[in-house]
């Protein structure tokens, strides 16, 4: 029996990550018949300042923000499932909470992923320096091969 290859695609709100998912789906046959696809959304921590610990931020606001983040994740993963269903590909979806760079690398290691597929936002050098590059971080820190897919202009 052939070993199942696990491929993970990380998605966010960007068109670039959805292009990476489409690319992976269109090229799954390159990895053989026994492929398991996982779509991950790395949900960042809610950026609430330290005043929240002193009771300045109302708990209701925190709850609203958490619910909003959950809805965003559910919508992103529902869209990913729909894209996969159109290609007749079964997919496992998951959400990890934390800094996306670390959450993606940690999930890939924990799940023993064989290939991590990421989209590239195409930021210039200045934006990349200011915002950081998730794909660049994952290329250097993931414990599996990483494929960065750039959307054609």
N, C-alpha and C positions, 0 to 999 in steps of 0.2 A: 504494500500500500504506500502510495506517495505521501510525502510529508506536506502538510498544508502550509502554504506561505501566508504570512499575515502582513497585510499592507494597511497602513494608517494614513488617512488624509486629515489634516487639521483645517477646520474652516472657521471663518469669522464673518463679519458683515460685508467684507470686500468682494468685489467681482473677481479679484485675483485668486482668492481661495476657491471660489466656485469653479473657476476655470481649471484650477489644479485638480479638482474632483472630476470634472468632465474629462480631463486629460487621462487621469488614472483609469476611469471607466472605459475609455476608448482604447486603452493600451493594456488592459488586464491580461489579454491573451499572451502577452510577452512573458508572463510569469507562470504559464502552464494552466492546467485545468483546476488544480486544487489551490484556490486562492480564497482567503478570508479577508473581507474588507471591513475596516473599522473607520468610522468618521467621528472625529473628536472636536468638540468646541471647548476651548480653554477660556473660561469665564474669569475675567480679572476681578480681584477683590474690589469691593466698593470703596471708593476713595472718600472716606469720612475722616475728618481730622480728629486729632486727639481730644477735642472738646466733647466728642461723643461719649468718651469714658467718664466725663464729668457731668453727664446728664444734660448738656446743652442741646444736643441733637435729639429731638423727640423720637421715642421708639417707633411711633407711627410712620415717621418719615423713613426710618431705616427699613421698616417692613415694606413700605411702598417701593423703595429702591431695590430691595431683594426680590420682590415679586416681579418688578419690571425686568430685572436681569434674567430671572427664570423664564419669563415669557420670550425674551430675545433668544435665549438658548433653545427653547422648544421650537420656535419658529425657524431658526437656522437649521436645526436637525430635521425638522419636518420637510423643509425644502430639499435638504440633502437626500432624505429617504425617497422623496418624489423623483429626484433626478436619477437615483439608483434604480427605482422601480421601472422607469422608462427604458432602462437598459437591461431589465430583467436580472438585476444583480441584488442578491440579499446583502444586507448591510447591518452591522452592529453599530449603534451610536452611543456616545458617552459624553459626559460633561465633567471637566475637572476645574476646580476653582483655585485661582492663584495667578501669579505672574505667568502669562502665556508661555514665555520661553521655557521656564522651569517645568510648568505643568505638562507641556508637550513632551519634553525629553523624559520626564519621570514616567508618564503614562506609556510611552514607547518602550521604556526599559521594563516596567512592571508587566506589560502584556507580551513581552518578548517579540516585538515587531521586527519583521525582516526588512521592511522598507518603509520609510517615512516620506510622504509626499507633501510638499508645501508650496503655496503660491508665493510669488514675489511681487511686492507692491511697486517696485521700480523706483524707490526713493533715490534722490541724488545723494551725494556725499554729505552735504550739510544736514538734510533732513534725517538721514540714517544716523548721523552722529548725535543729533538731538533726541530723536525718538528711539533709537536702537533698532536693530533688525532682528526680528524673531527668526527668520530663515537663516541668517548668518550665525546666530547663536546656536541654533539646532545643528547646523553643519559641523560646528566645532565641538559640540558637547553631547550630542545624541550618541548612544552606544550601538546604533545600527546605521546602515547606509541611508543617506538623505538625498532625495531628488527635489530640486527646486525648479518649479515650472514657471516660466515667464510668459505672460499673455502677450501675444503679438500685438504690435501697435496698429 
